[in-house]
Every structure is written in C-alpha cells, then in structure tokens.
Amino acid sequence: MANVPQIKIPATYMRGGTSKGVFFRLDDLPERCRVPGEARDQLLLRVIGSPDPYGKQIDGMGGATSSTSKTVILCKSTKPDHDVDYLFGQVSIDKAFVDWSGNCGNLSAAVGPFAISNGLVDPARVPENGLCTVRIWQVNISKTIIAHVPITNGAVQETGDFELDGVTFPAAEVQIEFIDPADEGEGDGGGSMFPTGRLVDQLEVPGVGTFEATMINAGIPTVFVNAEAIGYTGTELQDAVNGDQKALAMFETIRAYGALRMGLIKDVSEAAKRQHTPKVAFVAKPKDYVSSSGKEVKAGDVDLLVRALSMGKLHHAMMGTAAVAIGTAAAIPGTLVNQAAGGGARSQVRFGHPSGTLRVGAEANQASGEWTVTKAIMSRSARVLMEGNVRVPGDAF
C-alpha cells in the first residue's frame, strides 16, 4: 500500500490572552474543509493531535490543555459594518470531536491583530500609528466583538508593558468590547440572559445535592455556585481539583444538570457531546491566597474569588468568555457573583483566579423587570508565536 504524503496548509500559531491556538484563513483550507462538516472537523483534529488516549497531543499542535487545544478560522466578513468573521473550534483532547457551541474570549484578543496582518481589514482603516478598531463578527454565537489593536509604523504592535496574570511576559494591550454579550436563553426565561427567569435558582444535582446557582447566558453560558456549598474555599489552584477524579466527576454532573436546567440540552446524556458549554464556576468572598506563580493575592486586592472549569478541568487562569459572564453577573444585584462581591450596583469588578487577578467591566440595565447588558470590556494581549505551514497526512480528512 502506497504511503500518502503530507500536505501543507498556511497557518499561524498565536497566543491570545491566556490561550493559544492555530489560526487559519478560510481560503487557505483545503476546499472540502471550507464548509462545516466531517472533513473540517477531521482536519482540525489531526492538526491539533486529537483524539489522543495518552492525553498529551504529542503528534499535533495542541498543548494537552483546554487552553491550548484550540483552532480559529477567519475570513473577510459577510456582515455589514464588520471587518472579519471569526469561527472558533474547541478541540477535544481525548475524544474525536470539535465543539463549535461557543466562543473563546481569550483568543478573541488575537483575531484583530491577525486580521490586520493578513489583509482582512481594509488598509485604509489602519492608521500609521495609534489604535485600529477591528469589528469582528463572532460566528459561533452571532455576536459582535470590537478589538482596539495598537499600531506602530503601520504594523500591529505586539510588544509592550501590559501585564496579564497567567501570561509570563508583558506585551501590548488589546482592549476588547463584547457587544450585547447576553445570549438568547432557551429555558423558562425565553429570551432573557437568565434562561430560568431567575437570578438565583435551587439546582438539584443527583448524587451531589441541592444548592443555589446563578445560571447566565452572557459571554458564554455559565453555571455559578458558591464555593462553600460544594466544599471549597475559592482559593484553590489547579492541582487541588484536577488531581481529584471524584471532584471532576462532581463538576461534570453539576455542569450536565445545569445545562439541562438552562435548556441547552434535552437530556443529561447530551452533555458529553457539548463539552465547551456551559462552564461551571464557583465563587467566594475575598480571601488571601498565593497564586500559581507564587504571587500573593490579598483579600483587599479583589472584590471576589472565582474558579472556573473548562473542558472538564479547572482552568489555570480564567476563560475570557467566562470573565464576561462574571462581569455581567457582578453588575446585577442579587446574583451569587454579585453577592460574593459584596452586593450593590457596580460597573466593574476585579476577581482573583488561580494565576492572579483580572478586572472586567460591564454595562447592565434593568427595564420592565428584565436585565440587559450592552457590553462587557476587558484588556488582554496577543502575540504571533509562529507562522508558516502546518502539515497533516493527506488522508487525514
């Protein structure tokens, strides 16, 4: 049997926020992979190195964590008043599927820089020096993201002194606005950002218990619970959770029943095929702790503590989309997030996560008993790590 040679596909490996991913221009993909379907999924799985029963993704570009098993496909936008269409694929590490159900807020910070550098933004809109506003259409969730990308001498500025906890080296700051980030709920609340119609619910989870939960569709569908209700303090680092298989199973059960209550699935068994959403996070009032880098975080430095799980594991920092959910929920009096932050109205919040702290702002309003959020804002950074071609066997897709 003749061996099938590898093919080369133009690609860029980028860091965005506290995530990394392989970025493609849609037109550079093999023709049958330019549309949704099995061929595209198989290609991206092979690029990243999944499914890998060893959990290491040695034979691919993935880094064996949810933060580094990501792909992005970009093209000039088909939407009026937008520059680029952004499609995100979260690649499972040990299973053969790509989850298209949500966005990656961290990699959103890299979309603007990539779009400018790859000619997807009208050159007339790129200043010689200053900020270039890139209007992004997020295809997965049908939402607008605005990125403010620094430009120096007509090119994207990547280096700088902006520090982001969870990222070792400083870089240039990219401010991101998530416009109208609340999703249209499918649960009892109809189109509300709170799909059950309530700010706090009693969530019954068989085998775990019944406890309070705030379930919100903003940035990404998220289930918030109080840390103490599930036996945690809110100061935990990754090893405290990810090395505990019983704890991971508990969180997955909470996630599945939260998804069911939010109307995202019709049966709990469907949660296994929808790993990217919803997220589960637990919150607590401020306490002193030492971050994963050894940096001391004092209770007075933050408004609350948040730990979140992504793709079945505790995240090393915070997903950007979950940060939108945190900022939005914190701005609405009565949610568990707001209560942990001390209650009352607030337009921004600084929370502690395993790698340090992060500030996020949100503009929330109430009218006729319904809460809406016009936008959420945060600062991240992005950098090209490598560019050229990825190679995959020609029969991989």
Secondary structure, DSSP 8 states (H G I E B T S, - for coil): -----EEEEEEEEEEETTEEEEEEEGGGS-GGGSSSSHHHHHHHHHHHT-S-TTSS-TTSS--SSGGGSEEEEEEE--STT-SEEEEEEEE-SSSS-EE-SS--HHHHHHHHHHHHHTT-S-GGGS-SSEEEEEEEEETTTTEEEEEEEEEETTEE----SB--TT-SS-B-EEEEEEES-B----STTTTSSSTTS-SSEEEEETTTEEEEEEEEEBSSEEEEEEGGGGT--S---HHHHHT-HHHHHHHHHHHHHHHHHTTS-SSGGGGGG--SSSEEEEEE----EE-TTS-EE-GGG-SEEEEEEETTEE-SS--HHHHHHHHHHHTSTTSHHHHHTTSS--SEEEEEETTEEEEEEEEEEEETTEEEEEEEEEEEEEEEEEEEEEEEETT--
